[in-house]
Every structure is written in structure tokens, then in C-alpha cells.
């Protein structure tokens, strides 16, 4: 997995999420609540999530 980075959709600095991508998928966590853990997506799920966000869904 790569290092955690803020989403480019979190431009205002508040309600941010962080992601880290790898060969098998990605993890996502709340920047302000990191101790709560993260959501893990496999490669197909992560691609579908990104496509949905880009399409405005």
C-alpha cells in the first residue's frame, strides 16, 4: 500500500477523507477520526467507487 493522502475532493480542509491505494485495492479513513479505523475496498469496488464519484453519484 502507498502512504495515506487526502482526497482531492476534500479541498476545504474540514470533512476530509484519506486514502491509500495498492495493487489489490484501497483503504479509506476519516482524517479527523483516524482511530476509528478504515474501510477496505478491493480493486473492483475501488474502481466502481471512483467512477461513481466522478459521475457525481
PyMOL Python script that loads the backbone (N, CA, C, O; Angstrom):
from pymol import cmd

cmd.read_pdbstr("""\
ATOM      1  N   UNK A   1       0.842  -1.185   0.000  1.00  0.00           N
ATOM      2  CA  UNK A   1       0.000   0.000   0.000  1.00  0.00           C
ATOM      3  C   UNK A   1       0.889   1.250   0.000  1.00  0.00           C
ATOM      4  O   UNK A   1       1.990   1.256   0.550  1.00  0.00           O
ATOM      5  N   UNK A   2       0.385   2.277  -0.619  1.00  0.00           N
ATOM      6  CA  UNK A   2       1.081   3.556  -0.608  1.00  0.00           C
ATOM      7  C   UNK A   2       0.800   4.268   0.711  1.00  0.00           C
ATOM      8  O   UNK A   2       0.071   3.746   1.554  1.00  0.00           O
ATOM      9  N   UNK A   3       1.361   5.429   0.890  1.00  0.00           N
ATOM     10  CA  UNK A   3       1.107   6.238   2.079  1.00  0.00           C
ATOM     11  C   UNK A   3      -0.296   6.849   2.008  1.00  0.00           C
ATOM     12  O   UNK A   3      -0.858   7.007   0.925  1.00  0.00           O
ATOM     13  N   UNK A   4      -0.848   7.185   3.160  1.00  0.00           N
ATOM     14  CA  UNK A   4      -2.141   7.859   3.206  1.00  0.00           C
ATOM     15  C   UNK A   4      -2.028   9.244   2.572  1.00  0.00           C
ATOM     16  O   UNK A   4      -1.016   9.921   2.751  1.00  0.00           O
ATOM     17  N   UNK A   5      -3.051   9.670   1.837  1.00  0.00           N
ATOM     18  CA  UNK A   5      -3.106  11.027   1.287  1.00  0.00           C
ATOM     19  C   UNK A   5      -4.548  11.515   1.309  1.00  0.00           C
ATOM     20  O   UNK A   5      -5.489  10.724   1.239  1.00  0.00           O
ATOM     21  N   UNK A   6      -4.703  12.826   1.408  1.00  0.00           N
ATOM     22  CA  UNK A   6      -6.041  13.413   1.428  1.00  0.00           C
ATOM     23  C   UNK A   6      -6.671  13.343   0.051  1.00  0.00           C
ATOM     24  O   UNK A   6      -5.993  13.471  -0.969  1.00  0.00           O
ATOM     25  N   UNK A   7      -7.965  13.140   0.039  1.00  0.00           N
ATOM     26  CA  UNK A   7      -8.701  13.120  -1.214  1.00  0.00           C
ATOM     27  C   UNK A   7      -8.652  14.495  -1.868  1.00  0.00           C
ATOM     28  O   UNK A   7      -8.713  15.513  -1.178  1.00  0.00           O
ATOM     29  N   UNK A   8      -8.544  14.532  -3.179  1.00  0.00           N
ATOM     30  CA  UNK A   8      -8.574  15.808  -3.897  1.00  0.00           C
ATOM     31  C   UNK A   8      -9.954  16.447  -3.823  1.00  0.00           C
ATOM     32  O   UNK A   8     -10.100  17.632  -4.122  1.00  0.00           O
ATOM     33  N   UNK A   9     -10.967  15.679  -3.429  1.00  0.00           N
ATOM     34  CA  UNK A   9     -12.314  16.209  -3.258  1.00  0.00           C
ATOM     35  C   UNK A   9     -12.498  16.835  -1.883  1.00  0.00           C
ATOM     36  O   UNK A   9     -13.574  17.358  -1.594  1.00  0.00           O
ATOM     37  N   UNK A  10     -11.485  16.797  -1.033  1.00  0.00           N
ATOM     38  CA  UNK A  10     -11.543  17.366   0.312  1.00  0.00           C
ATOM     39  C   UNK A  10     -10.810  18.699   0.348  1.00  0.00           C
ATOM     40  O   UNK A  10      -9.944  18.910   1.197  1.00  0.00           O
ATOM     41  N   UNK A  11     -11.145  19.581  -0.553  1.00  0.00           N
ATOM     42  CA  UNK A  11     -10.409  20.834  -0.728  1.00  0.00           C
ATOM     43  C   UNK A  11     -10.603  21.832   0.410  1.00  0.00           C
ATOM     44  O   UNK A  11      -9.721  22.660   0.636  1.00  0.00           O
ATOM     45  N   UNK A  12     -11.716  21.788   1.131  1.00  0.00           N
ATOM     46  CA  UNK A  12     -11.983  22.823   2.130  1.00  0.00           C
ATOM     47  C   UNK A  12     -11.248  22.599   3.445  1.00  0.00           C
ATOM     48  O   UNK A  12     -11.282  23.478   4.306  1.00  0.00           O
ATOM     49  N   UNK A  13     -10.591  21.473   3.635  1.00  0.00           N
ATOM     50  CA  UNK A  13      -9.812  21.230   4.834  1.00  0.00           C
ATOM     51  C   UNK A  13     -10.607  20.700   6.013  1.00  0.00           C
ATOM     52  O   UNK A  13     -10.007  20.305   7.013  1.00  0.00           O
ATOM     53  N   UNK A  14     -11.907  20.674   5.940  1.00  0.00           N
ATOM     54  CA  UNK A  14     -12.722  20.112   7.010  1.00  0.00           C
ATOM     55  C   UNK A  14     -13.114  18.706   6.617  1.00  0.00           C
ATOM     56  O   UNK A  14     -12.209  18.005   6.164  1.00  0.00           O
ATOM     57  N   UNK A  15     -14.225  18.231   6.712  1.00  0.00           N
ATOM     58  CA  UNK A  15     -14.754  16.917   6.358  1.00  0.00           C
ATOM     59  C   UNK A  15     -13.919  16.157   5.323  1.00  0.00           C
ATOM     60  O   UNK A  15     -14.378  15.910   4.208  1.00  0.00           O
ATOM     61  N   UNK A  16     -12.700  15.793   5.696  1.00  0.00           N
ATOM     62  CA  UNK A  16     -11.772  15.161   4.765  1.00  0.00           C
ATOM     63  C   UNK A  16     -11.726  13.643   4.926  1.00  0.00           C
ATOM     64  O   UNK A  16     -11.999  13.100   5.997  1.00  0.00           O
ATOM     65  N   UNK A  17     -11.383  12.998   3.859  1.00  0.00           N
ATOM     66  CA  UNK A  17     -11.061  11.579   3.907  1.00  0.00           C
ATOM     67  C   UNK A  17      -9.652  11.392   3.360  1.00  0.00           C
ATOM     68  O   UNK A  17      -9.164  12.194   2.564  1.00  0.00           O
ATOM     69  N   UNK A  18      -9.015  10.324   3.804  1.00  0.00           N
ATOM     70  CA  UNK A  18      -7.698   9.964   3.314  1.00  0.00           C
ATOM     71  C   UNK A  18      -7.798   8.595   2.668  1.00  0.00           C
ATOM     72  O   UNK A  18      -8.625   7.769   3.054  1.00  0.00           O
ATOM     73  N   UNK A  19      -6.954   8.368   1.690  1.00  0.00           N
ATOM     74  CA  UNK A  19      -6.944   7.076   1.004  1.00  0.00           C
ATOM     75  C   UNK A  19      -5.506   6.620   0.836  1.00  0.00           C
ATOM     76  O   UNK A  19      -4.573   7.422   0.817  1.00  0.00           O
ATOM     77  N   UNK A  20      -5.357   5.323   0.717  1.00  0.00           N
ATOM     78  CA  UNK A  20      -4.077   4.738   0.321  1.00  0.00           C
ATOM     79  C   UNK A  20      -4.402   3.587  -0.621  1.00  0.00           C
ATOM     80  O   UNK A  20      -5.186   2.696  -0.293  1.00  0.00           O
ATOM     81  N   UNK A  21      -3.788   3.625  -1.789  1.00  0.00           N
ATOM     82  CA  UNK A  21      -4.046   2.625  -2.819  1.00  0.00           C
ATOM     83  C   UNK A  21      -2.922   1.611  -2.886  1.00  0.00           C
ATOM     84  O   UNK A  21      -1.767   1.901  -2.575  1.00  0.00           O
ATOM     85  N   UNK A  22      -3.294   0.429  -3.297  1.00  0.00           N
ATOM     86  CA  UNK A  22      -2.325  -0.631  -3.504  1.00  0.00           C
ATOM     87  C   UNK A  22      -2.742  -1.475  -4.699  1.00  0.00           C
ATOM     88  O   UNK A  22      -3.745  -1.181  -5.350  1.00  0.00           O
ATOM     89  N   UNK A  23      -2.002  -2.489  -4.980  1.00  0.00           N
ATOM     90  CA  UNK A  23      -2.262  -3.367  -6.118  1.00  0.00           C
ATOM     91  C   UNK A  23      -3.627  -4.045  -5.989  1.00  0.00           C
ATOM     92  O   UNK A  23      -4.312  -4.257  -6.990  1.00  0.00           O
ATOM     93  N   UNK A  24      -4.013  -4.379  -4.784  1.00  0.00           N
ATOM     94  CA  UNK A  24      -5.241  -5.146  -4.579  1.00  0.00           C
ATOM     95  C   UNK A  24      -6.458  -4.305  -4.252  1.00  0.00           C
ATOM     96  O   UNK A  24      -7.550  -4.854  -4.106  1.00  0.00           O
ATOM     97  N   UNK A  25      -6.312  -2.973  -4.130  1.00  0.00           N
ATOM     98  CA  UNK A  25      -7.451  -2.125  -3.816  1.00  0.00           C
ATOM     99  C   UNK A  25      -7.015  -0.888  -3.054  1.00  0.00           C
ATOM    100  O   UNK A  25      -5.930  -0.351  -3.281  1.00  0.00           O
ATOM    101  N   UNK A  26      -7.885  -0.435  -2.134  1.00  0.00           N
ATOM    102  CA  UNK A  26      -7.593   0.791  -1.398  1.00  0.00           C
ATOM    103  C   UNK A  26      -8.258   0.771  -0.035  1.00  0.00           C
ATOM    104  O   UNK A  26      -9.233   0.054   0.193  1.00  0.00           O
ATOM    105  N   UNK A  27      -7.708   1.578   0.867  1.00  0.00           N
ATOM    106  CA  UNK A  27      -8.284   1.806   2.182  1.00  0.00           C
ATOM    107  C   UNK A  27      -8.673   3.272   2.261  1.00  0.00           C
ATOM    108  O   UNK A  27      -8.009   4.129   1.677  1.00  0.00           O
ATOM    109  N   UNK A  28      -9.758   3.563   2.988  1.00  0.00           N
ATOM    110  CA  UNK A  28     -10.237   4.927   3.152  1.00  0.00           C
ATOM    111  C   UNK A  28     -10.532   5.147   4.628  1.00  0.00           C
ATOM    112  O   UNK A  28     -11.090   4.275   5.295  1.00  0.00           O
ATOM    113  N   UNK A  29     -10.148   6.335   5.144  1.00  0.00           N
ATOM    114  CA  UNK A  29     -10.442   6.662   6.539  1.00  0.00           C
ATOM    115  C   UNK A  29     -10.797   8.136   6.680  1.00  0.00           C
ATOM    116  O   UNK A  29     -10.488   8.953   5.813  1.00  0.00           O
ATOM    117  N   UNK A  30     -11.447   8.454   7.781  1.00  0.00           N
ATOM    118  CA  UNK A  30     -11.817   9.827   8.128  1.00  0.00           C
ATOM    119  C   UNK A  30     -10.585  10.517   8.708  1.00  0.00           C
ATOM    120  O   UNK A  30     -10.005  10.031   9.679  1.00  0.00           O
ATOM    121  N   UNK A  31     -10.184  11.635   8.129  1.00  0.00           N
ATOM    122  CA  UNK A  31      -8.989  12.340   8.568  1.00  0.00           C
ATOM    123  C   UNK A  31      -9.087  12.768  10.024  1.00  0.00           C
ATOM    124  O   UNK A  31      -8.096  12.711  10.751  1.00  0.00           O
ATOM    125  N   UNK A  32     -10.265  13.193  10.460  1.00  0.00           N
ATOM    126  CA  UNK A  32     -10.419  13.702  11.818  1.00  0.00           C
ATOM    127  C   UNK A  32     -10.769  12.621  12.829  1.00  0.00           C
ATOM    128  O   UNK A  32     -10.924  12.922  14.013  1.00  0.00           O
ATOM    129  N   UNK A  33     -10.898  11.379  12.398  1.00  0.00           N
ATOM    130  CA  UNK A  33     -11.257  10.286  13.292  1.00  0.00           C
ATOM    131  C   UNK A  33     -10.473   9.027  12.899  1.00  0.00           C
ATOM    132  O   UNK A  33     -11.052   7.953  12.734  1.00  0.00           O
ATOM    133  N   UNK A  34      -9.182   9.167  12.755  1.00  0.00           N
ATOM    134  CA  UNK A  34      -8.324   8.075  12.275  1.00  0.00           C
ATOM    135  C   UNK A  34      -8.376   6.843  13.168  1.00  0.00           C
ATOM    136  O   UNK A  34      -8.276   5.716  12.684  1.00  0.00           O
ATOM    137  N   UNK A  35      -8.531   7.057  14.475  1.00  0.00           N
ATOM    138  CA  UNK A  35      -8.535   5.927  15.401  1.00  0.00           C
ATOM    139  C   UNK A  35      -9.746   5.020  15.232  1.00  0.00           C
ATOM    140  O   UNK A  35      -9.771   3.917  15.778  1.00  0.00           O
ATOM    141  N   UNK A  36     -10.739   5.464  14.490  1.00  0.00           N
ATOM    142  CA  UNK A  36     -11.941   4.650  14.236  1.00  0.00           C
ATOM    143  C   UNK A  36     -11.673   3.536  13.224  1.00  0.00           C
ATOM    144  O   UNK A  36     -12.511   2.653  13.041  1.00  0.00           O
ATOM    145  N   UNK A  37     -10.525   3.569  12.572  1.00  0.00           N
ATOM    146  CA  UNK A  37     -10.200   2.536  11.599  1.00  0.00           C
ATOM    147  C   UNK A  37     -10.413   3.012  10.170  1.00  0.00           C
ATOM    148  O   UNK A  37     -10.446   4.213   9.903  1.00  0.00           O
ATOM    149  N   UNK A  38     -10.556   2.073   9.270  1.00  0.00           N
ATOM    150  CA  UNK A  38     -10.697   2.410   7.851  1.00  0.00           C
ATOM    151  C   UNK A  38     -11.615   1.404   7.157  1.00  0.00           C
ATOM    152  O   UNK A  38     -11.887   0.320   7.672  1.00  0.00           O
ATOM    153  N   UNK A  39     -12.075   1.794   5.990  1.00  0.00           N
ATOM    154  CA  UNK A  39     -12.833   0.899   5.114  1.00  0.00           C
ATOM    155  C   UNK A  39     -11.874   0.356   4.069  1.00  0.00           C
ATOM    156  O   UNK A  39     -11.049   1.097   3.535  1.00  0.00           O
ATOM    157  N   UNK A  40     -11.977  -0.925   3.777  1.00  0.00           N
ATOM    158  CA  UNK A  40     -11.108  -1.550   2.775  1.00  0.00           C
ATOM    159  C   UNK A  40     -11.940  -1.930   1.554  1.00  0.00           C
ATOM    160  O   UNK A  40     -13.004  -2.536   1.685  1.00  0.00           O
ATOM    161  N   UNK A  41     -11.457  -1.574   0.381  1.00  0.00           N
ATOM    162  CA  UNK A  41     -12.125  -1.866  -0.888  1.00  0.00           C
ATOM    163  C   UNK A  41     -11.193  -2.709  -1.746  1.00  0.00           C
ATOM    164  O   UNK A  41      -9.999  -2.423  -1.835  1.00  0.00           O
ATOM    165  N   UNK A  42     -11.736  -3.753  -2.381  1.00  0.00           N
ATOM    166  CA  UNK A  42     -10.897  -4.474  -3.334  1.00  0.00           C
ATOM    167  C   UNK A  42     -10.816  -3.645  -4.616  1.00  0.00           C
ATOM    168  O   UNK A  42     -11.466  -2.606  -4.724  1.00  0.00           O
ATOM    169  N   UNK A  43     -10.027  -4.097  -5.580  1.00  0.00           N
ATOM    170  CA  UNK A  43      -9.772  -3.315  -6.790  1.00  0.00           C
ATOM    171  C   UNK A  43     -11.045  -2.991  -7.570  1.00  0.00           C
ATOM    172  O   UNK A  43     -11.193  -1.874  -8.065  1.00  0.00           O
ATOM    173  N   UNK A  44     -11.964  -3.948  -7.687  1.00  0.00           N
ATOM    174  CA  UNK A  44     -13.209  -3.725  -8.427  1.00  0.00           C
ATOM    175  C   UNK A  44     -14.091  -2.713  -7.699  1.00  0.00           C
ATOM    176  O   UNK A  44     -14.648  -1.809  -8.322  1.00  0.00           O
ATOM    177  N   UNK A  45     -14.218  -2.867  -6.387  1.00  0.00           N
ATOM    178  CA  UNK A  45     -15.027  -1.934  -5.599  1.00  0.00           C
ATOM    179  C   UNK A  45     -14.458  -0.521  -5.649  1.00  0.00           C
ATOM    180  O   UNK A  45     -15.204   0.446  -5.804  1.00  0.00           O
ATOM    181  N   UNK A  46     -13.140  -0.397  -5.517  1.00  0.00           N
ATOM    182  CA  UNK A  46     -12.496   0.917  -5.538  1.00  0.00           C
ATOM    183  C   UNK A  46     -12.705   1.597  -6.888  1.00  0.00           C
ATOM    184  O   UNK A  46     -12.999   2.791  -6.932  1.00  0.00           O
ATOM    185  N   UNK A  47     -12.562   0.870  -7.972  1.00  0.00           N
ATOM    186  CA  UNK A  47     -12.786   1.436  -9.311  1.00  0.00           C
ATOM    187  C   UNK A  47     -14.231   1.897  -9.472  1.00  0.00           C
ATOM    188  O   UNK A  47     -14.486   2.956 -10.045  1.00  0.00           O
ATOM    189  N   UNK A  48     -15.174   1.110  -8.971  1.00  0.00           N
ATOM    190  CA  UNK A  48     -16.592   1.471  -9.058  1.00  0.00           C
ATOM    191  C   UNK A  48     -16.881   2.715  -8.214  1.00  0.00           C
ATOM    192  O   UNK A  48     -17.635   3.589  -8.644  1.00  0.00           O
ATOM    193  N   UNK A  49     -16.294   2.805  -7.026  1.00  0.00           N
ATOM    194  CA  UNK A  49     -16.485   3.983  -6.174  1.00  0.00           C
ATOM    195  C   UNK A  49     -15.963   5.234  -6.866  1.00  0.00           C
ATOM    196  O   UNK A  49     -16.656   6.250  -6.916  1.00  0.00           O
ATOM    197  N   UNK A  50     -14.750   5.167  -7.398  1.00  0.00           N
ATOM    198  CA  UNK A  50     -14.175   6.327  -8.086  1.00  0.00           C
ATOM    199  C   UNK A  50     -15.010   6.733  -9.309  1.00  0.00           C
ATOM    200  O   UNK A  50     -15.217   7.922  -9.551  1.00  0.00           O
ATOM    201  N   UNK A  51     -15.480   5.761 -10.064  1.00  0.00           N
ATOM    202  CA  UNK A  51     -16.315   6.071 -11.238  1.00  0.00           C
ATOM    203  C   UNK A  51     -17.593   6.767 -10.798  1.00  0.00           C
ATOM    204  O   UNK A  51     -18.032   7.718 -11.445  1.00  0.00           O
ATOM    205  N   UNK A  52     -18.196   6.309  -9.708  1.00  0.00           N
ATOM    206  CA  UNK A  52     -19.416   6.923  -9.204  1.00  0.00           C
ATOM    207  C   UNK A  52     -19.198   8.347  -8.732  1.00  0.00           C
ATOM    208  O   UNK A  52     -20.015   9.226  -9.003  1.00  0.00           O
ATOM    209  N   UNK A  53     -18.097   8.580  -8.028  1.00  0.00           N
ATOM    210  CA  UNK A  53     -17.777   9.929  -7.552  1.00  0.00           C
ATOM    211  C   UNK A  53     -17.543  10.859  -8.739  1.00  0.00           C
ATOM    212  O   UNK A  53     -18.036  11.986  -8.764  1.00  0.00           O
ATOM    213  N   UNK A  54     -16.794  10.379  -9.710  1.00  0.00           N
ATOM    214  CA  UNK A  54     -16.519  11.214 -10.900  1.00  0.00           C
ATOM    215  C   UNK A  54     -17.778  11.518 -11.686  1.00  0.00           C
ATOM    216  O   UNK A  54     -17.868  12.561 -12.332  1.00  0.00           O
ATOM    217  N   UNK A  55     -18.750  10.623 -11.640  1.00  0.00           N
ATOM    218  CA  UNK A  55     -20.010  10.831 -12.358  1.00  0.00           C
ATOM    219  C   UNK A  55     -21.006  11.665 -11.540  1.00  0.00           C
ATOM    220  O   UNK A  55     -22.098  11.979 -12.013  1.00  0.00           O
ATOM    221  N   UNK A  56     -20.618  12.017 -10.316  1.00  0.00           N
ATOM    222  CA  UNK A  56     -21.481  12.849  -9.485  1.00  0.00           C
ATOM    223  C   UNK A  56     -22.564  12.071  -8.743  1.00  0.00           C
ATOM    224  O   UNK A  56     -23.555  12.661  -8.311  1.00  0.00           O
ATOM    225  N   UNK A  57     -22.397  10.780  -8.589  1.00  0.00           N
ATOM    226  CA  UNK A  57     -23.386   9.980  -7.866  1.00  0.00           C
ATOM    227  C   UNK A  57     -23.114   9.961  -6.390  1.00  0.00           C
ATOM    228  O   UNK A  57     -23.854   9.332  -5.633  1.00  0.00           O
TER     229      UNK A  57
END
""", "prot")
cmd.dss("prot")
cmd.show_as("cartoon", "prot")
cmd.util.cbc("prot")
cmd.orient("prot")
